[in-house]
Amino acid sequence: MVIAAGDTQSPRFHDALGVLCEGYWYPVYAFIRRRGADSDRAQDLAQGFFSHLLEKHTLKAADRERGRFRSFLLTALKFYLADENDRAKAKKRGGGQEALSLDLEGAEERYSLETEPEGSPDRVFEKRWALEVLERTQGRLQEEIENSANPERSRRLAVFLTGDGDGVTYKEVAAELDMSESAVKVAVHRLRKRFGALLREEVAATVVDPNETDRELRFLLAALE
């Protein structure tokens, strides 16, 4: 996906760039806010940054030696912010080039509802990125659940994805679903396994070299600790 997003001749160019940018704009916004920009300025800079990626074909540089989209994006963002000295300059971006429009509505509300970010802007970016990956994976699993043969049962079993089931026991859920306790445990195991597979797919889409997937997974888990 990263390669396609950097190849303007690829038929997947716009779709790939859209998925990557629309899916991961919030860590960029949180990074800019943590650097001291107010909400309006942060939205302007985030929108400008992603438009810049499209206009300047920046992702062409994300070759196999560059590794992970996360780290590449953060480096590109730092360079972009260093060049953005004032709002007037930001408003001049585009020059007739096609822009990538992102819906940043609710960004500040989301940011304000979070606990005070800890550590450096880089640390905030990394943690928000990791959370975004998990949320996107959860969303994909939820979509599969809703399209399954028995979505109600799958939704009930999904409470055990985090481990403790919010205080509900396997026995209680088994009684509700008219299943044996062992059958519930097997079904939950399969659901967790599917979540893991989807998580790997989500991470694999953000690395240039598939061999980087496990390394990136370990990094994201560490960012959440």
N, C-alpha and C positions, 0 to 999 in steps of 0.2 A: 504493500500500500504506500509506503514512503517513497519507493522508487517511482511508482505511478504518479504520485503527487508532485514529483520533481521533473517529470517528462511531459512537456507540453504537447508532444505528438501522440501520447498515449490516449486511447479512447476512454480510459479510466481517470484521466487527469483531474477534471473538475469534481467528479464524485469522490475520488480519493482525498483530494485536498479539502473538500467540504467536510468529509467524515472526520478527518484528523483535526481540523481547526474548530469545527462546531462541537466536536466531542471533548476538546481539551482547552477551550478558551478560559475556563474559570481559573485554573492554576496561574495562567498568565495575568489575569485580572488581580488575583490575590497577591502576586509578586509585586505588581506595580503599586498596589495600595500599601503594601508593607514598606515599600521604598519611600512612602510619604505623600504620594499624590492623593488628592481628594477624589471622591467618587466620579464626578464629571470628567475630570482630567484622566482618571484611570480608564474610563470607558472609551474616551477619545483615543487614548494611546493604544489600548487593546485592539480596537477596531482598525486603527491605522496600521498596527503591526501586522495583522493578518492580511490586510489589503496589500501591504508591502511584500509579503511572502508571495502573493499571487502575481503582482505587477513586476517584481524583479526576478521571478523564478528562482528564489533563494534556495528552494529545496533541491535544485540540481546539484548542489554541493553535498547533499546527504548520500554520499556513496558508501560502498561497503566498508571503507576504512573509517567512516564516521560513526558507525555503530547505532546508537539509540536515538530515536526521534525526540525523546524527552530531553536529553542533554543537548542535542543539536538545537532544539527550539529555544532552550534557555540561553544558550550562547548567542544565537541570532537575536533574541530579545534584548540582551544586554547591549549589543552593538547598536540596535535600533534606538534604544532609549538614550544612548550616548549621543546620537546624532539629532535627537529631537530636543532642541534647546528651548522652544517656545511653542505655544498653541498655534500661532500664525503659520509656522512652518508645517505643522501637522495638517492644517487645513488645505495646504497646497498640494498634498499628495494626490496621486491619481494621474494627472497629466493626460487624460483621455484613455488611460489604461482601464481595463476591467477591474472592478473592486469586488472583494468578497464581503458580503453583508452578513453580519452576525447579530442575532437577537440577544442583547445583553440585558434585557429587562429582568429585574429581580436580582441582578448581580450584587448590588449594595445591600439589599435586604438579606441575602444569603450570607454576605460577609459579616454584617452586623450581628447576625444571630449566632455566629460561631464564637467560641471562647477566644479570648485574646490570643492571636497567633504568637507562638513562641519561637525564639531564635531568629536567625537571619532571614532575609527575603528568599534566599536559596532554599533554606530549610522549609519555609512556608510553601514554596513552589513544589518541592518534592513530596511533601505530605499531602497537599491538595491533589497532586497528580495521582498518587497512589489511591486516594479515596475515590477519585474520578474513575479510575480503572475498575475498582470494585463496584461502584454504582452502575457503571455501564454493563458490567458482567451480570449484576443482579437484574438489570432491566431486560437483558437478553433471555435470562432464565425465566423471568416472569412472563415474557411473551410466549415462550415455549409452553409454560404451564397453562396459560390461557387457551392455547391451541391444542392442548392434549385431550385425550379421550375422556379424562375425568379431572377437569380443572379444580373442582372443589376439593377433591381428595389431595391433589398435589399441593394446593394452597395450604391445606392443614398440615401436611408433612413438612412444608417449607419452614415452619417455625423452628425446626431442629437444625437448620443450616448453620446457625451461630453456635450450636453446641448444647445449650441448656434448655432450649425450647420455651424460654420465658416462664420457667417454673412448671410447665406441663410435662407430665410423664408419658413415656411410650405406652404404658398400660392404659392411661386415660384416652389417648388418641386412638388406640386400637379399638377400644370399646365404642367410641364415637363412629368410627369408620367400619365397624363390624369386620375387623381384621384381627389376626393373631398378633401378639406383641412381637414375635420374631419376624413376621411379615412386614410390620411397620419398620423395624430396624433395617431390614434388607432394602426396603423402598427408600428410606432416608439415606442409606449408604449410596444407593444409585444416584439419588438427587445431588448429594455432595460430590460424587464423582463427576457428574455432568457439569456442576458449577466449576469444578477444577478444570475440566476440559475447555469450557467457555472462557475461563480466565486466561488460560494459555493462549487461546486463539486471539483474545483481545490484546494481550501483550505482544504476541508474535506479529500483529499488524503494525506495531510501532517500532519494530527493529528491522534494520536493513538485512542483517545476517541472521537466519534462523537459529544459529548456534548461540546467539546472544539472549535467547528467550529465557533460559533458566537463570542466567546472571541477572537479567532485568527483574525477574520475579523475586529473586532474593533481595535485590536492592529495594523494591517496593515494600516488601514485608518489613525490612529493617526501618524504612522511613515511617512506618506506622507504629513502631515500638515506642 
